[in-house]
Amino acid sequence: MANAMRASSILTIANDIRELIAAGADVANLTVGDFAPDQFPIPERLRDSIQASLQRGQTNYPPPAGNPELRQAVRDYVKRTQGMDYPLECFTILGGGRPALYATYRLIMDPGELVVFPVPSWNNTNYRDVCQVRTKMVPCRAEDSFQPTADLLRPHLRDARLFVLNTPQNPSGGVMPKSEVEAFGHLLVEENERRKTTGEKPLYLLYDQIYRSIVFPGYQHYSPVQLVPECAPYVIHSDGISKGYCATGLRCGWIFGPAAFTRKAIALLTHIGAWAPKPVQVGTAEWLNNQPAVDEWDQNLISRVRNRLDVLYKGMQQIRDAGHPVDIIEPQGAIYLSVRFNLVGRKTAAGTVLNNNEDIRKYLLTEAGFALVPFKAFGATDADDQGWSRASVGAVSSEELQRALPRVQQALADTSPA
C-alpha cells in the first residue's frame, strides 16, 4: 500500500508556479481547487461564530459523531435545501470531505473488489491505491460536459461493489442532468433487486456533492434519493462547508446515508481522529441555522464565481474566434472551466515540438503565465483527455484573468505546424 501511494500531481505543478512567481512573473494560478481568502473570504457570520466559540473555551474533543447541535443543523439543512428527511442517526460530522470518501472506500470494499468511476474525476485513483481495490475508469465525453451517463456506466456495474459520482464536478465544472441522476437511482434499485436473488453483496453509490450549492442559472443539482427514494439504502452522500462557504481550511464536512454505514464510519474515523475542530462545529451549526444569511451568501457566491468564469469563458471564445485551436465548455457549476488547447504536434518559437498535454501545460505556464491542470491528473490518459485541462477561478481575480488572456493568445500565435 505504501509503495502504491503517490504525491498529488497538482501539488507538483504548484512547485513550478511558486518558482515563477518568486522570479517576479505575473502568473494567473488556475490550478488550485481552493479559495484564496483574499478573493473569497468565509462568511463573516461564520467567522464570528467560530471566534465566539473559541472565546467560550470550546476547545476540547467533540463527540465522535459530531456535536449534536451541528448534526441536527445539517439534518435540517439537507431537508430544507434538498427535501430529504433522514433520521439523525444517519449523519456524522467529519474533518472535511476527504475522510468521508476514504471511509466509504475502506468500509464498503474489501481488497480486490471493484470500484467504478468516470474519468476525469478527483482523487479516486489515490483511494484505489490506499485501499488496494480494483478499478474500472470509464472515460466521459466533452459533449456531456464530462459527466457520466447511466448507460455509459451500466455495463461495468454488474460486478462492482461501489461506484462514485461527483456533481457539480471537479474537474470539469459539469452538472449532471436531472434525467441522468434519476436514471442512476433506478439503476441502483434494479441492480440491487437482482443481487437479492443471487446473494451477492449490494452495490453502493458514493455521491460527492461538495459543490452542491454552486450551480449556475439554467442548471440544478439533484440527489438520486430525491428522485428515486427507493435507492436511499444504497447511497452515501458526502458534503460540507469547504466549497459552498469557501472554508476549505476549517475542515468541516459530513456524511449521511444508511444508518448502519454511518455507525461504522464513526467508529473508523474516531480511531483516525478525523474530527472537525469543535469551535468550527459550533460555529457551523449557528451558521447553517441562519437560513436568510445562508440563502443570501449562496446567491452572492454564485455571482462572484460566475463573474470570473465568464471572463475566462468569453476570453477563450474570443481567442478561438481569432482562429486559434481552443475549445471550451460553458460553465455549469463549481469553480471550474474545461478548456482544450489543441496544440499537440505544433512547434514553439524556440523550435520545441509540443508532444502531449504536459508539454502544453508547461508551455502556457512559462510563456503566458497561465497555470492549468491537465485532465491526466484526474485519471484521464493522454489518449482520453485530448488536450483538455481544468481551470479553477478560486484563487484569481477578474483583473488577473483579463491580464492573462492576451498573453495566452500571443503564446498560441507563436506556435506553428511542426
Summary of the structure (lengths in Angstrom):
residues: 418
radius of gyration: 21.7
end to end distance: 42.9
largest distance: 66.5
contacts: 1442
relative contact order: 0.17
helix: 48%
strand: 15%
